[in-house]
């Protein structure tokens, strides 16, 4: 099982980035997907979530209206489009897959760094 994030980098405030995560080793379309982030010295927080079919998404209040999560089950890919970035969005962003099989199971990527700075 593998989740690999890409697309992070350095961007100026007000700029945009698109994160991608490619999944392998499990039936991607059966799993809900999430993006988490963890800033320096902060706890990991849930940023965005999407159901296994892609029919429902949810966002942290801090990113609503600026971030959009989507998925392509044919390509085993999930995306996070981030617009109007702020310095407080600086963090390592992690891709997560989870599913309930009588207990919760989860897979994690290694993360991609996003830095918003002028």
Backbone as numpy.savetxt, mean C-alpha at the origin, in Angstrom:
# Nx Ny Nz CAx CAy CAz Cx Cy Cz
5.88 -17.54 -1.05 5.03 -16.35 -1.05 5.91 -15.11 -1.05
5.57 -14.18 -1.91 6.39 -12.98 -2.01 5.54 -11.78 -2.38
5.78 -10.66 -1.72 5.22 -9.36 -2.07 6.39 -8.41 -2.26
6.46 -7.76 -3.41 7.57 -6.87 -3.71 7.04 -5.51 -4.10
7.39 -4.51 -3.28 6.96 -3.13 -3.54 7.98 -2.41 -4.40
7.50 -1.41 -5.13 8.37 -0.55 -5.92 7.68 0.79 -6.10
8.46 1.78 -6.56 7.88 3.08 -6.89 8.16 4.17 -5.88
8.79 3.84 -4.76 9.11 4.86 -3.79 10.22 5.78 -4.28
10.45 6.83 -3.51 11.51 7.76 -3.87 11.36 9.08 -3.16
12.10 10.07 -3.66 12.07 11.42 -3.11 11.20 12.30 -4.00
10.27 13.01 -3.38 9.37 13.88 -4.13 9.15 15.16 -3.34
8.92 16.26 -4.04 8.65 17.52 -3.37 7.22 17.58 -2.86
7.00 18.37 -1.83 5.61 18.55 -1.37 4.70 18.98 -2.50
3.52 18.38 -2.54 2.58 18.63 -3.61 2.73 17.71 -4.80
3.78 16.93 -4.80 4.03 16.00 -5.90 3.26 14.71 -5.78
3.53 13.82 -6.73 2.82 12.52 -6.79 3.81 11.38 -6.95
3.39 10.23 -6.45 4.11 8.97 -6.66 3.08 7.86 -6.82
3.46 6.83 -7.54 2.62 5.65 -7.66 3.41 4.44 -7.18
2.95 3.83 -6.10 3.57 2.62 -5.60 2.92 1.40 -6.24
3.73 0.38 -6.47 3.24 -0.88 -7.00 3.68 -2.01 -6.09
2.91 -3.08 -6.11 3.26 -4.28 -5.35 2.86 -5.48 -6.20
3.83 -6.35 -6.46 3.54 -7.56 -7.22 3.58 -8.75 -6.27
2.60 -9.62 -6.42 2.45 -10.77 -5.54 2.74 -12.06 -6.29
3.27 -13.03 -5.57 3.51 -14.34 -6.15 3.46 -15.39 -5.06
3.14 -16.63 -5.46 3.17 -17.74 -4.52 1.89 -18.01 -3.79
0.83 -17.25 -4.11 -0.47 -17.52 -3.50 -1.55 -17.04 -4.47
-2.79 -17.43 -4.20 -3.89 -17.05 -5.09 -4.31 -15.62 -4.77
-3.70 -14.70 -5.47 -3.83 -13.27 -5.18 -5.28 -12.81 -5.12
-6.10 -13.28 -6.02 -7.48 -12.79 -6.12 -8.36 -13.22 -4.96
-7.86 -14.11 -4.10 -8.61 -14.55 -2.92 -8.32 -13.71 -1.69
-7.35 -12.81 -1.79 -6.86 -12.09 -0.61 -7.18 -10.60 -0.68
-7.63 -10.06 0.46 -7.72 -8.61 0.60 -6.29 -8.06 0.67
-6.13 -6.83 0.20 -4.81 -6.22 0.18 -4.84 -4.87 0.90
-3.71 -4.53 1.49 -3.59 -3.27 2.24 -2.24 -2.62 1.97
-2.21 -1.33 2.13 -0.96 -0.58 2.22 -0.85 -0.02 3.64
0.28 -0.29 4.26 0.62 0.28 5.56 1.81 1.20 5.38
2.03 2.04 6.37 3.25 2.85 6.37 3.76 2.99 7.80
5.07 3.23 7.88 5.70 3.43 9.18 6.74 4.53 9.06
6.45 5.64 9.72 7.40 6.74 9.76 8.45 6.50 10.82
9.51 7.29 10.79 10.61 7.13 11.74 10.11 7.36 13.16
10.30 6.36 14.01 9.88 6.46 15.40 8.40 6.32 15.63
7.66 5.98 14.58 6.21 5.87 14.69 5.78 4.41 14.57
4.54 4.17 14.95 3.98 2.83 14.78 3.51 2.65 13.33
3.46 1.41 12.91 2.95 1.12 11.57 1.45 1.40 11.55
1.00 2.08 10.50 -0.41 2.43 10.41 -0.98 1.99 9.07
-2.27 1.64 9.09 -2.97 1.26 7.88 -3.32 2.52 7.09
-2.94 2.53 5.83 -3.17 3.68 4.96 -4.37 3.46 4.04
-4.44 2.28 3.42 -5.49 2.00 2.44 -5.73 0.51 2.37
-6.96 0.15 2.05 -7.34 -1.26 1.97 -8.24 -1.46 0.76
-8.17 -2.68 0.21 -9.04 -3.03 -0.91 -9.44 -4.48 -0.77
-10.70 -4.77 -1.06 -11.17 -6.14 -0.95 -10.61 -7.01 -2.08
-10.76 -8.31 -1.94 -10.14 -9.24 -2.89 -10.63 -9.03 -4.32
-11.90 -8.60 -4.46 -12.44 -8.37 -5.80 -12.15 -6.97 -6.32
-11.72 -6.10 -5.43 -11.50 -4.71 -5.80 -12.73 -3.85 -5.73
-13.83 -4.40 -5.21 -15.10 -3.67 -5.23 -15.22 -2.63 -4.13
-14.38 -2.74 -3.12 -14.48 -1.81 -1.99 -13.09 -1.38 -1.55
-12.95 -0.08 -1.31 -11.71 0.46 -0.79 -11.99 1.33 0.45
-11.00 1.47 1.26 -11.12 2.31 2.45 -9.77 2.97 2.70
-9.80 4.14 3.33 -8.59 4.93 3.51 -8.53 5.53 4.90
-7.31 5.72 5.37 -7.11 6.49 6.59 -7.56 7.92 6.35
-8.08 8.55 7.38 -8.56 9.93 7.24 -7.46 10.86 6.73
-6.23 10.58 7.11 -5.11 11.45 6.76 -4.79 11.44 5.26
-5.29 10.44 4.52 -4.96 10.36 3.10 -6.20 10.39 2.20
-7.38 10.43 2.78 -8.60 10.46 1.98 -8.60 11.66 1.04
-8.98 11.39 -0.20 -9.01 12.45 -1.21 -7.68 12.69 -1.89
-6.60 12.11 -1.37 -5.27 12.28 -1.97 -4.71 10.97 -2.50
-5.01 9.85 -1.84 -4.49 8.55 -2.23 -5.60 7.70 -2.83
-5.24 6.88 -3.80 -6.18 5.95 -4.41 -5.52 4.58 -4.55
-6.18 3.58 -4.00 -5.68 2.21 -4.10 -6.47 1.45 -5.15
-5.76 0.62 -5.91 -6.42 -0.20 -6.93 -5.67 -1.52 -7.05
-6.27 -2.46 -7.77 -5.62 -3.75 -7.97 -5.97 -4.28 -9.36
-5.09 -5.14 -9.86 -5.30 -5.84 -11.13 -5.07 -7.32 -10.85
-6.14 -8.06 -10.67 -6.01 -9.47 -10.31 -5.42 -10.32 -11.44
-5.55 -9.85 -12.66 -4.96 -10.59 -13.78 -3.44 -10.51 -13.77
-2.92 -9.43 -13.17 -1.47 -9.22 -13.13 -0.88 -9.46 -11.74
-1.72 -9.82 -10.78 -1.27 -9.99 -9.38 -0.61 -8.72 -8.85
-1.22 -7.59 -9.16 -0.64 -6.30 -8.81 -1.62 -5.48 -7.98
-1.07 -4.69 -7.07 -1.84 -3.70 -6.35 -1.05 -2.39 -6.41
-1.79 -1.28 -6.42 -1.19 0.02 -6.61 -1.67 1.01 -5.55
-0.85 2.02 -5.32 -1.25 3.13 -4.48 -0.82 4.42 -5.18
-1.80 5.13 -5.71 -1.54 6.42 -6.33 -1.60 7.48 -5.25
-0.50 8.21 -5.08 -0.41 9.20 -4.01 -0.22 10.58 -4.64
-1.20 11.44 -4.42 -1.15 12.81 -4.94 -1.09 13.82 -3.80
-0.75 15.04 -4.13 -0.69 16.12 -3.13 0.09 15.69 -1.89
1.25 15.11 -2.11 2.03 14.56 -1.01 2.50 15.64 -0.06
2.55 15.28 1.20 2.95 16.17 2.28 4.17 15.59 2.99
4.96 16.42 3.65 6.12 15.89 4.38 5.73 14.81 5.39
4.54 14.92 5.97 4.11 13.92 6.95 3.76 12.58 6.31
3.75 12.50 4.99 3.56 11.21 4.32 4.88 10.43 4.23
5.97 11.05 4.62 7.27 10.38 4.59 7.24 9.14 5.49
7.58 8.00 4.92 7.52 6.74 5.65 8.01 5.61 4.73
8.19 4.46 5.34 8.33 3.23 4.55 6.93 2.66 4.35
6.60 2.38 3.10 5.28 1.88 2.75 5.37 0.37 2.48
4.46 -0.36 3.12 4.46 -1.82 3.05 3.18 -2.33 2.39
3.35 -3.31 1.56 2.23 -4.03 0.96 1.89 -5.22 1.86
0.61 -5.44 2.06 0.15 -6.52 2.95 -1.01 -7.25 2.31
-0.99 -8.57 2.43 -2.12 -9.38 2.01 -2.69 -10.07 3.24
-4.01 -10.09 3.38 -4.57 -10.83 4.50 -5.85 -11.55 4.10
-6.12 -12.61 4.87 -7.30 -13.42 4.60 -7.66 -14.18 5.86
-8.93 -14.43 6.04 -9.40 -15.16 7.21 -9.74 -16.59 6.79
-9.02 -17.55 7.45 -9.28 -18.98 7.20 -9.64 -19.65 8.52
-10.49 -19.03 9.34 -10.68 -19.54 10.69 -9.74 -18.84 11.65
-8.72 -18.26 11.13 -7.79 -17.36 11.83 -7.26 -16.42 10.75
-6.70 -15.30 11.19 -6.16 -14.35 10.20 -4.78 -14.79 9.77
-4.54 -14.72 8.46 -3.24 -14.99 7.88 -2.81 -13.76 7.10
-1.51 -13.49 7.11 -1.02 -12.29 6.44 0.34 -12.53 5.80
0.59 -11.82 4.69 1.90 -11.78 4.05 2.31 -10.32 3.97
3.63 -10.08 4.08 4.16 -8.71 4.06 5.28 -8.59 3.04
5.36 -7.42 2.43 6.51 -7.07 1.63 7.58 -6.44 2.51
8.72 -6.11 1.90 9.83 -5.53 2.66 9.77 -4.01 2.73
8.89 -3.42 1.96 8.69 -1.98 2.04 9.45 -1.18 1.01
8.95 0.03 0.75 9.61 0.97 -0.14 9.56 2.36 0.51
10.68 3.05 0.47 10.79 4.34 1.16 10.18 5.45 0.32
9.33 6.25 0.95 8.79 7.46 0.34 9.24 8.64 1.19
9.91 9.60 0.56 10.37 10.79 1.26 9.81 12.02 0.56
9.09 12.83 1.32 8.50 14.05 0.78 9.24 15.23 1.41
10.01 15.91 0.60 10.85 16.99 1.12 11.24 17.93 0.00
11.40 19.19 0.35 11.87 20.18 -0.62 13.38 20.34 -0.52
